[in-house]
Amino acid sequence: MEQYFFGRHLKRNRLFDKGTAACLLLILMYLSGCAHVLGAITYFDPTTYKNLTDLKPEVTALYDTFTGDTVDNGQISAICLKLAQMYEYEKGKGEKNKETYTQIRIIQTMFEKHVSDRLRDGKWSMTHANNQKETIAEAFDIAIKTEALKNK
Amino acid sequence: MGTKWEDFINNLKDSAGMLAKDELKTLIKTAKNDSEDFIRRQGEKMELYLIQLAEGKITKAQFEGYVLDIKDLTEMQALKMSVAAKARAQSLAKGVSDLVIDGLLTLI
């Protein structure tokens, strides 16, 4: 009798273990699936990080020159080209990289707006230059930090 | 008597009642006291720009440009927050797959 109960107890435990394991597996697979959908994102890309950190000081250095009488059109064109290349590079990674390529597009638009302001209204005051420089630097910083948040 | 930027808003002639002065002041003050660094910084910038506008250091068009820039920066920040959430979810998915499904459950 004792053996019967002991054996049945063992059998029940094994069944319980299998059931628990199956439930656990299903829950984990569900969580994993949810996370997969939520986590549809590219991994950290050192090229993106480098492109952003290289271009940020180039743009702020250009803004420093906007307080002067002349404008370096060559440098403006060079930065416009780099931003366009960066956008194409990021967009090429597909929808999983939507956040980053949208950020680059915002930086591109912001830069073009600032340059138009300089070309239309003339040289910047120190106050205006500092404000614009801070803003574009902040935009780059957000994009840089965004890339750094991605998993390696 | 408020601060310089508050006085500037208070003294604006608005006979048509176009500007919700109190709401604007509350918006800036709330942002400046937010626990999020980013929001606090934007509030401080709004205050700074209003002072600069009041002092005639920047033009109305420049001020408008700055406000639009804050809007763009906020959009960028929202995208950053989305990436942060997705990166955490991605880590969870990888952990579940590598450590639990391929590891723990093979031992049970």
Interface residues (C-beta under 8 A of the other chain):
Chain A: D17 A21 L24 L25 L28 M29 L31 S32 C34 A35 H36 L38 G39 A40 I41 E99 T100 T102 Q103 I106 T109 M110 K113 D117 D121 S125 T127 H128 N131 T135 E138 A139 I142 A143 K145 T146 L149 K150 N151
Chain B: Y49 Q52 K57 I58 A61 Q62 G65 Y66 L68 D69 D72 L73 E75 M76 Q77 L79 K80 S82 V83 A84 A85 K86 A87 R88 A89 Q90 S91 L92 A93 K94 V96 S97 V100 I101 L105 I108
